[in-house]
Amino acid sequence: MNWKRHASLIGNLLLFIAFVMLFYFGALWERLGVGAFLLWMAVAAAGVFAILNAETPHDPNL
């Protein structure tokens, strides 16, 4: 399997979930309080982490 492609797709999916969470942030805040913000930060950070680790830089001298 192409794990780098899957990591990139998972990262994009996580960032999409973080984007959608912003539309419902008022309801999330009422239910979770500060936990809603922490959950949003965790989802966004996991998405960025997955995307950045999906593409490993290659040495152009090789």
Number of C-alpha atoms within 10 A of each C-alpha: 5 6 9 15 13 14 19 20 16 18 24 18 14 21 21 14 15 21 14 12 18 14 10 10 17 13 13 18 13 10 11 14 13 11 12 19 16 12 15 20 13 14 21 20 16 18 23 18 14 21 22 14 13 18 12 9 8 7 6 5 4 4
